[in-house]
Amino acid sequence: MSHSRVIILDFGSQYTQLIARRIRECGVFCEILPCFAELAEIEQHQPQAIILSGGPSSVYDEDAPQADVKVLELGLPVLGICYGMQWLTQQLKGKVEAGTVREYGPADIQIEKTSGLFAGLSQDKQQVWMSHGDHVTELPAGFDIYAKSGNDLIAAIGNADSRYYGLQFHPEVVHTAQGVQMIKNFLFEVAGLKGDWTMASFIDEQVAKIRETVGDARVLCAVSGGVDSSVMAALIYKAIGDQLDAIFVDNGLLRKGEGDRVPQLFKEHLNMTITRADSAKRFIDKLVGIEDPEVKRKTIGYEFIEVFDEFASQLDGVKFLAQGTLYPDVIESVSFRGPSVTIKSHHNVGGLPERMNLKLIEPFRELFKDEVREIGALLGVPEELIQRQPFPGPGLAVRILGEITEERLSILREADDIVVGEFKKAGLYTEVWQSFSVLLPVKTVGVMGDARTYENVIALRVVESRDGMTADWVKVPYELLEKISSRVINEVRGVNRVVYDISSKPPATIEWE
């Protein structure tokens, strides 16, 4: 089935992934390419519309990121956002200049033309989110001003004949009140696309694709009990049944009780037999003396593949390895080689060795977490699995800052079990994106029973998010914070202090490593 398709050319904005998410919410499939992607590569994706993302640069800088101007000769509708609007203006012989007035954060715009992107919107003031210092000062030929900011600066432009539009603000963020409607107007009113990309259609297409790819071969499925691997296992099982060999690697870096619970859940709820590989000692031995988080991730990634290769060699006909890689994993792990930068490696993306004995199957590589949850519900995966909070592939290794030891793992497991348990008791576990503990590489002085202590610090991290690409810290009720702190300090030997992380993403990441 052929779906409507949009290509986003990334000029380095931290909001690029949010643009993609909003487009998918509208039922239109989209992909992100680096801004300098060659025209031939762009055409291979058969886009029906192009979006130019924002970016941190100025278009008049000598090293400003550039796209192939021939993309404007494809005859496709184009929407430029922030830097994208300025780049579009510059390429079409308009003028962009640095202004004395900078606009950052919430702002009001006055709509001057209720057509195109603003079809169906009133000419009343609209709240938007600005993030720019440069301004369009002269329009390209054939363009009109569609909106101005409260500072009388150009906020939106368009050429209805060529179907080129530009927004100086960010419609993809929630702070732009009618932003989603503006995106819908571009997709459906301007570009005439169909909102026909659904998770139900995705399941049907992936089942057919997996069957065609695999043929009579067997697939080794890496499961962890998390949302991604659980739903992936259910999808592949639907496609090929008993040709699936599912393995659960107990790497010694899991949450309390996970080693026993995961195989049990799969048997009870999915009627699937999971083979447990008890590999804790070999993983922890490999991590001795390692403190750098990137080295940790890649070490764990390499060891995972070694375990899978060894397991596969004992089975006949295994040619494929299935992994629950998600789109944010790919985006954060693999730099677009341009303005965007690698944030961190994920064990199932950046940590793979160059030589692998198995071919990869990654059915969710283009999906966000909430899309995977929707697929899980459609496949009948129980809520207990679908609603589990995200857990990093490298496990507790990236929640222990510094060296990994059995003692430090034990401390973190006990603390984390208290945090998760208290959030479930409070009915907040499924209301937040993640709630977990981090063991810090510092000790502080305390007093217990009139005696001086010098012990570890646990950081509590609780965030709310929609897709993991951005996140805000949660204003947890003081009573819950107090209870967690009291229990951790009193029940977890080796901890005498609990602190709360109030950083958002960006600039911080959700995980500490």
C-alpha positions as CSV (number, residue, x, y, z in Angstrom):
1,M,0.0,0.0,0.0
2,S,1.3,3.4,-1.0
3,H,0.9,6.1,1.7
4,S,1.3,9.8,1.5
5,R,4.8,10.7,2.5
6,V,6.6,13.8,3.7
7,I,10.3,14.4,3.9
8,I,11.8,16.7,6.6
9,L,15.1,18.2,5.8
10,D,17.0,18.7,9.1
11,F,19.0,21.9,9.5
12,G,19.9,21.0,13.0
13,S,16.9,21.9,15.1
14,Q,16.3,20.1,18.4
15,Y,12.6,20.2,17.4
16,T,12.9,18.3,14.2
17,Q,11.7,15.1,15.7
18,L,8.7,16.9,17.1
19,I,7.7,18.0,13.6
20,A,7.8,14.4,12.5
21,R,5.7,13.3,15.5
22,R,3.1,15.9,14.8
23,I,2.8,14.9,11.2
24,R,2.4,11.2,12.1
25,E,-0.3,12.2,14.5
26,C,-2.1,13.5,11.5
27,G,-2.0,10.1,9.9
28,V,0.8,11.0,7.4
29,F,4.0,9.1,7.2
30,C,7.2,11.1,7.3
31,E,11.0,10.6,7.5
32,I,13.9,12.9,8.4
33,L,16.9,13.4,6.2
34,P,19.9,15.6,6.7
35,C,19.5,19.0,5.0
36,F,22.3,18.3,2.6
37,A,20.9,15.0,1.3
38,E,21.4,14.6,-2.4
39,L,18.5,15.2,-4.6
40,A,18.5,11.6,-5.9
41,E,18.2,10.3,-2.3
42,I,15.3,12.6,-1.6
43,E,13.6,11.5,-4.7
44,Q,14.0,7.9,-3.8
45,H,11.7,8.4,-0.9
46,Q,9.0,9.7,-3.3
47,P,7.9,12.6,-1.1
48,Q,4.7,14.5,-1.8
49,A,5.7,17.4,0.4
50,I,8.9,18.9,1.9
51,I,9.4,20.5,5.3
52,L,12.5,22.5,6.1
53,S,13.3,22.4,9.8
54,G,14.7,25.1,12.0
55,G,18.3,25.3,13.0
56,P,20.7,27.2,15.3
57,S,22.7,28.9,12.5
58,S,22.1,32.2,10.5
59,V,21.6,31.7,6.8
60,Y,24.1,34.4,6.0
61,D,26.9,32.6,7.9
62,E,29.8,31.4,5.8
63,D,29.3,27.8,7.1
64,A,25.5,27.9,7.3
65,P,23.9,24.5,6.6
66,Q,22.5,24.2,3.1
67,A,20.1,22.0,1.2
68,D,20.2,21.3,-2.5
69,V,18.3,24.2,-4.0
70,K,17.0,21.9,-6.7
71,V,14.7,20.5,-4.1
72,L,12.7,23.7,-4.9
73,E,12.4,22.5,-8.5
74,L,10.5,19.3,-7.7
75,G,7.2,21.0,-7.9
76,L,6.3,19.9,-4.3
77,P,4.6,21.9,-1.6
78,V,7.3,23.3,0.8
79,L,7.0,24.5,4.4
80,G,9.9,26.3,6.0
81,I,10.0,26.6,9.8
82,C,12.2,29.2,11.5
83,Y,15.6,28.7,9.8
84,G,13.8,26.8,7.1
85,M,11.7,29.8,6.3
86,Q,14.8,32.0,6.2
87,W,16.7,29.5,3.9
88,L,13.7,29.4,1.6
89,T,13.5,33.2,1.5
90,Q,17.2,33.5,0.8
91,Q,17.2,30.9,-2.0
92,L,14.3,32.7,-3.7
93,K,16.1,36.1,-3.6
94,G,14.4,37.6,-0.6
95,K,16.4,39.1,2.2
96,V,17.2,37.9,5.7
97,E,19.0,40.2,8.2
98,A,20.0,40.2,11.9
99,G,17.6,42.4,13.8
100,T,17.9,44.5,16.9
101,V,14.8,42.8,18.2
102,R,15.1,39.2,19.1
103,E,12.0,37.0,19.7
104,Y,12.3,34.0,22.1
105,G,9.6,32.1,23.9
106,P,5.8,32.8,23.9
107,A,4.6,35.6,21.5
108,D,1.4,36.7,19.8
109,I,1.0,37.0,16.1
110,Q,-1.7,38.8,14.1
111,I,-3.0,36.7,11.1
112,E,-3.4,38.8,8.0
113,K,-4.5,36.2,5.5
114,T,-6.9,33.4,6.5
115,S,-6.0,31.0,3.7
116,G,-3.3,28.4,3.1
117,L,-1.7,27.5,6.5
118,F,-4.2,29.7,8.3
119,A,-7.4,28.3,6.6
120,G,-10.2,28.1,9.1
121,L,-8.4,30.2,11.8
122,S,-9.7,33.6,12.9
123,Q,-7.8,36.8,12.5
124,D,-7.7,37.2,16.2
125,K,-4.3,37.1,17.8
126,Q,-2.7,33.6,18.0
127,Q,-0.2,32.5,20.6
128,V,3.0,30.9,19.2
129,W,6.5,29.9,20.2
130,M,9.3,32.0,18.8
131,S,13.1,31.2,18.8
132,H,15.0,33.6,16.5
133,G,17.1,36.6,16.2
134,D,17.2,37.0,12.4
135,H,14.3,38.3,10.4
136,V,12.9,38.2,6.9
137,T,13.0,41.8,5.8
138,E,12.2,41.5,2.0
139,L,9.9,38.9,0.5
140,P,10.8,36.8,-2.5
141,A,8.8,37.6,-5.7
142,G,5.2,36.3,-5.5
143,F,5.1,35.9,-1.7
144,D,2.6,37.6,0.6
145,I,2.8,38.3,4.3
146,Y,0.4,36.0,6.1
147,A,1.1,37.0,9.7
148,K,3.1,39.5,11.8
149,S,4.4,39.4,15.3
150,G,3.6,41.9,18.0
151,N,6.9,43.6,17.2
152,D,5.6,44.2,13.6
153,L,8.1,41.6,12.3
154,I,7.2,39.1,9.5
155,A,5.9,35.9,11.2
156,A,4.5,33.9,8.2
157,I,4.8,34.1,4.5
158,G,3.4,32.2,1.5
159,N,3.1,31.9,-2.2
160,A,-0.2,30.2,-2.9
161,D,0.7,29.5,-6.6
162,S,3.9,27.6,-5.9
163,R,2.6,26.2,-2.6
164,Y,5.6,27.5,-0.7
165,Y,5.0,28.7,2.9
166,G,7.2,29.8,5.8
167,L,6.6,30.2,9.5
168,Q,9.1,32.1,11.7
169,F,7.7,30.4,14.8
170,H,7.4,26.7,15.7
171,P,4.0,25.1,15.0
172,E,5.2,21.7,16.3
173,V,5.5,22.7,20.0
174,V,2.5,22.7,22.4
175,H,3.1,26.4,23.2
176,T,1.8,27.3,19.7
177,A,-1.9,27.1,20.4
178,Q,-3.1,26.4,16.9
179,G,0.1,24.8,15.7
180,V,-1.3,21.4,14.9
181,Q,-4.1,22.9,12.9
182,M,-1.5,24.9,10.8
183,I,0.4,21.6,10.2
184,K,-2.9,19.9,9.2
185,N,-3.7,22.8,6.8
186,F,-0.3,22.3,5.1
187,L,-0.7,18.6,4.8
188,F,-4.3,18.4,3.7
189,E,-5.3,21.8,2.4
190,V,-2.1,22.9,0.7
191,A,-0.5,19.6,-0.2
192,G,-3.7,17.5,-0.6
193,L,-2.3,14.5,1.2
194,K,-4.2,11.6,2.7
195,G,-4.1,10.8,6.4
196,D,-4.0,7.0,5.7
197,W,-1.0,5.9,7.8
198,T,-2.3,4.0,10.8
199,M,-0.9,1.4,13.2
200,A,-3.4,-1.1,12.0
201,S,-2.1,-0.7,8.4
202,F,1.5,-0.8,9.8
203,I,0.9,-4.2,11.4
204,D,-0.5,-5.7,8.2
205,E,2.4,-4.3,6.1
206,Q,5.1,-5.4,8.6
207,V,3.6,-9.0,8.9
208,A,3.8,-9.3,5.1
209,K,7.3,-7.8,5.0
210,I,8.6,-10.1,7.7
211,R,7.2,-13.2,6.1
212,E,8.7,-12.2,2.7
213,T,12.1,-11.4,4.3
214,V,12.4,-14.4,6.5
215,G,11.0,-17.1,4.2
216,D,11.7,-20.5,5.9
217,A,14.5,-19.2,8.1
218,R,14.4,-18.8,11.8
219,V,14.5,-15.5,13.7
220,L,16.3,-14.9,17.0
221,C,14.3,-12.4,19.0
222,A,16.0,-10.3,21.7
223,V,13.4,-9.7,24.4
224,S,13.8,-7.8,27.7
225,G,10.3,-7.6,29.0
226,G,10.1,-3.9,28.1
227,V,7.5,-2.4,25.9
228,D,9.5,-2.4,22.7
229,S,10.7,-6.0,22.8
230,S,7.5,-7.4,24.1
231,V,5.4,-5.8,21.3
232,M,8.0,-6.7,18.7
233,A,7.9,-10.4,19.9
234,A,4.2,-10.4,19.5
235,L,4.3,-8.9,16.0
236,I,7.0,-11.3,14.8
237,Y,5.2,-14.3,16.4
238,K,2.0,-13.2,14.5
239,A,4.0,-13.2,11.3
240,I,6.0,-16.4,11.5
241,G,4.8,-18.3,14.6
242,D,7.2,-21.1,15.8
243,Q,9.9,-19.9,13.4
244,L,10.7,-17.4,16.2
245,D,13.3,-18.3,18.8
246,A,13.0,-15.8,21.7
247,I,15.8,-15.3,24.1
248,F,15.9,-13.3,27.3
249,V,19.4,-12.3,28.2
250,D,19.8,-11.8,32.0
251,N,22.8,-9.6,31.9
252,G,22.9,-8.9,35.6
253,L,21.9,-5.2,35.0
254,L,18.2,-5.6,35.4
255,R,15.7,-4.4,37.9
256,K,14.9,-6.4,41.0
257,G,13.1,-9.7,40.2
258,E,13.2,-9.1,36.4
259,G,15.2,-12.2,35.7
260,D,12.4,-14.5,36.9
261,R,9.4,-12.3,36.0
262,V,10.1,-11.7,32.3
263,P,9.9,-15.3,31.1
264,Q,6.8,-15.8,33.3
265,L,5.0,-12.9,31.8
266,F,5.6,-14.0,28.2
267,K,4.4,-17.5,29.0
268,E,1.3,-16.4,30.8
269,H,0.2,-13.6,28.5
270,L,1.6,-14.3,25.1
271,N,1.8,-18.1,25.3
272,M,5.4,-17.8,24.2
273,T,8.3,-19.8,25.6
274,I,11.3,-17.6,26.3
275,T,14.7,-19.1,26.7
276,R,16.6,-17.4,29.6
277,A,20.4,-17.0,29.1
278,D,21.9,-16.3,32.5
279,S,24.9,-14.2,31.5
280,A,25.2,-11.8,34.5
281,K,28.8,-12.7,35.4
282,R,30.2,-12.3,31.9
283,F,28.6,-8.9,31.5
284,I,29.7,-7.6,34.9
285,D,33.2,-8.9,34.3
286,K,33.4,-7.0,31.0
287,L,32.4,-3.8,32.8
288,V,35.1,-3.9,35.5
289,G,37.0,-0.6,35.6
290,I,34.8,1.1,33.0
291,E,33.4,4.5,33.9
292,D,32.8,6.3,30.6
293,P,29.1,6.0,29.7
294,E,29.8,5.6,25.9
295,V,32.3,2.8,26.6
296,K,29.8,1.1,28.9
297,R,27.1,1.2,26.3
298,K,29.3,-0.2,23.5
299,T,30.8,-2.8,25.8
300,I,27.3,-4.1,26.7
301,G,26.2,-3.9,23.0
302,Y,29.1,-6.0,21.9
303,E,28.5,-8.6,24.6
304,F,24.8,-8.8,23.7
305,I,25.7,-9.7,20.1
306,E,28.2,-12.2,21.3
307,V,25.6,-13.9,23.4
308,F,23.1,-13.9,20.5
309,D,25.7,-15.3,18.1
310,E,26.6,-18.1,20.5
311,F,22.9,-18.9,21.1
312,A,22.1,-18.8,17.4
313,S,25.0,-21.2,16.6
314,Q,23.3,-23.9,18.6
315,L,20.1,-23.6,16.6
316,D,19.5,-24.8,13.0
317,G,18.3,-22.3,10.4
318,V,18.7,-19.0,12.4
319,K,19.6,-16.2,10.0
320,F,18.0,-13.2,11.5
321,L,18.2,-11.2,14.8
322,A,15.2,-9.0,15.7
323,Q,15.7,-5.9,17.8
324,G,13.3,-3.3,19.2
325,T,15.1,-0.3,17.9
326,L,12.9,2.8,17.9
327,Y,13.2,6.0,15.8
328,P,14.5,8.1,18.8
329,D,17.2,5.5,19.3
330,V,18.3,6.0,15.7
331,I,18.1,9.8,15.8
332,E,20.1,10.1,19.1
333,S,22.6,7.4,18.2
334,V,23.5,8.1,14.6
335,S,24.5,11.7,13.7
336,F,23.0,13.1,10.6
337,R,26.6,14.1,9.8
338,G,25.5,17.6,9.6
339,P,24.2,20.2,12.1
340,S,22.7,17.5,14.4
341,V,25.0,15.8,16.8
342,T,25.2,12.3,18.3
343,I,23.7,12.5,21.9
344,K,24.6,9.0,22.9
345,S,24.9,5.4,21.6
346,H,22.2,2.9,22.3
347,H,23.2,-0.7,22.8
348,N,21.1,-1.8,19.8
349,V,22.2,1.0,17.4
350,G,25.6,2.5,18.0
351,G,27.0,-0.5,19.9
352,L,26.8,-3.1,17.1
353,P,30.1,-4.6,15.9
354,E,31.0,-4.2,12.3
355,R,30.9,-8.0,11.7
356,M,27.7,-9.8,12.7
357,N,26.7,-13.4,11.9
358,L,23.0,-12.5,11.8
359,K,21.0,-10.1,9.7
360,L,19.0,-7.5,11.5
361,I,15.2,-7.2,11.5
362,E,14.0,-3.9,13.2
363,P,10.3,-3.5,12.5
364,F,10.0,-0.5,14.8
365,R,13.0,1.4,13.6
366,E,10.8,4.2,12.2
367,L,8.3,4.4,15.2
368,F,8.0,6.4,18.4
369,K,7.2,4.8,21.7
370,D,3.6,5.7,21.9
371,E,3.1,4.2,18.4
372,V,4.6,0.9,19.6
373,R,2.2,1.0,22.6
374,E,-0.7,1.4,20.2
375,I,0.5,-1.6,18.2
376,G,0.7,-3.6,21.3
377,A,-2.9,-2.9,22.2
378,L,-4.0,-3.9,18.7
379,L,-2.1,-7.2,19.0
380,G,-3.6,-8.0,22.4
381,V,-0.4,-7.5,24.5
382,P,-1.5,-7.1,28.1
383,E,-1.5,-3.7,29.7
384,E,1.0,-4.9,32.3
385,L,3.6,-5.1,29.5
386,I,2.4,-2.2,27.3
387,Q,2.4,0.3,30.1
388,R,5.8,-0.5,31.5
389,Q,8.0,2.6,31.7
390,P,10.9,2.8,29.3
391,F,14.1,1.0,30.5
392,P,17.5,1.6,28.9
393,G,19.0,-1.2,26.9
394,P,22.2,-1.1,28.9
395,G,20.0,-1.4,32.0
396,L,21.2,-0.2,35.4
397,A,24.7,0.3,34.0
398,V,23.8,3.7,32.8
399,R,22.0,4.6,36.1
400,I,25.1,3.9,38.1
401,L,27.5,6.8,37.4
402,G,31.0,5.5,37.5
403,E,32.2,1.9,37.9
404,I,29.8,-1.0,38.0
405,T,30.2,-3.4,40.9
406,E,27.9,-6.0,42.5
407,E,27.6,-3.9,45.6
408,R,26.6,-0.8,43.7
409,L,24.1,-2.8,41.6
410,S,22.5,-4.1,44.8
411,I,22.1,-0.6,46.3
412,L,20.5,0.8,43.1
413,R,18.2,-2.2,42.7
414,E,16.8,-1.9,46.2
415,A,16.4,1.9,45.9
416,D,14.8,1.7,42.5
417,D,12.3,-1.0,43.7
418,I,11.1,1.3,46.4
419,V,10.7,4.2,43.9
420,V,8.7,2.1,41.4
421,G,6.6,0.5,44.2
422,E,5.7,3.8,45.7
423,F,4.7,5.3,42.4
424,K,2.4,2.4,41.7
425,K,0.9,2.7,45.2
426,A,0.2,6.4,44.5
427,G,-1.4,5.6,41.2
428,L,1.2,7.7,39.3
429,Y,3.3,5.0,37.6
430,T,1.4,5.1,34.3
431,E,0.9,8.9,34.7
432,V,4.5,9.7,34.2
433,W,7.0,8.8,31.4
434,Q,9.7,7.5,33.8
435,S,10.4,7.3,37.5
436,F,13.7,5.8,38.6
437,S,16.8,6.1,40.7
438,V,20.3,7.0,39.9
439,L,23.3,6.1,42.0
440,L,25.8,8.9,42.1
441,P,29.6,8.6,42.4
442,V,29.8,10.7,45.5
443,K,29.4,10.1,49.2
444,T,28.1,12.6,51.8
445,V,28.2,12.9,55.5
446,G,25.2,12.0,57.5
447,V,24.0,11.0,61.0
448,M,22.3,7.8,61.8
449,G,21.7,6.7,65.4
450,D,24.0,9.5,66.7
451,A,26.8,8.1,64.6
452,R,28.5,9.8,61.7
453,T,28.0,8.1,58.3
454,Y,29.7,8.7,55.0
455,E,27.6,7.0,52.4
456,N,26.1,7.1,48.9
457,V,23.6,9.5,47.3
458,I,20.6,8.4,45.3
459,A,19.1,10.8,42.7
460,L,15.4,10.5,42.0
461,R,14.5,11.2,38.3
462,V,10.8,11.6,37.3
463,V,9.8,13.0,34.0
464,E,6.7,13.5,31.8
465,S,7.0,13.1,28.1
466,R,5.1,12.1,25.0
467,D,7.7,10.4,22.9
468,G,11.0,10.7,24.8
469,M,12.3,13.4,22.5
470,T,11.6,16.1,25.0
471,A,10.7,15.8,28.7
472,D,9.8,17.9,31.7
473,W,10.5,17.1,35.3
474,V,7.4,16.3,37.3
475,K,6.3,18.2,40.3
476,V,5.9,15.2,42.5
477,P,3.7,15.6,45.6
478,Y,5.9,16.4,48.6
479,E,4.3,13.6,50.6
480,L,5.5,11.1,48.0
481,L,9.0,12.5,47.8
482,E,9.2,12.4,51.6
483,K,8.0,8.8,51.8
484,I,10.5,7.6,49.1
485,S,13.4,9.5,50.7
486,S,12.6,8.1,54.1
487,R,12.2,4.5,52.9
488,V,15.4,4.6,50.7
489,I,17.5,6.0,53.5
490,N,16.1,3.7,56.2
491,E,15.9,0.5,54.1
492,V,18.8,0.6,51.6
493,R,22.1,0.0,53.4
494,G,24.7,2.3,52.1
495,V,22.5,5.3,51.3
496,N,22.2,8.4,53.5
497,R,20.9,11.0,51.1
498,V,18.2,11.4,48.4
499,V,18.1,14.3,45.9
500,Y,15.6,15.2,43.2
501,D,16.6,16.0,39.6
502,I,14.6,19.0,38.3
503,S,16.2,19.2,34.9
504,S,14.3,19.1,31.6
505,K,15.2,17.6,28.2
506,P,16.7,19.6,26.6
507,P,19.2,20.7,27.8
508,A,19.6,17.5,29.9
509,T,18.8,14.0,28.8
510,I,16.3,11.8,30.6
511,E,19.0,9.2,31.6
512,W,22.0,10.5,33.4
513,E,24.4,8.6,31.1
